[in-house]
């Protein structure tokens, strides 16, 4: 009988089994990370390989995140929304025929949608 291995290693990432759940263990920016993966060993191996590759090239690991303050998050979100709402493409004119013109507006898209639905 062969004994099932309760751990594996892919480069700098170690996978281990606790009860019926697989976990990974690795160090990123001097901090130890131990994310819970799930019951599938093959999924844990694939994620370990992906994280190891990202650690080797210096990219943030798949399961990591960048801590950010709420005011900075709000500003990033507002800038993203402004970028979306400043340029709206008008692909159908009021008569229903397609046009290739672009309309630049500073009003939210929701307001222009309401105006179109009322007409």
Secondary structure, DSSP 8 states (H G I E B T S, - for coil): -----SEEEETTEEEEEETTEEEEEEEETTEEE--EEES-HHHHHHHHHHHHHHHHHT---TT------HHHHHHHHHHHHHHHHHEEE--B-TTS-B---EEE-SS-HHHHHHHHHH-
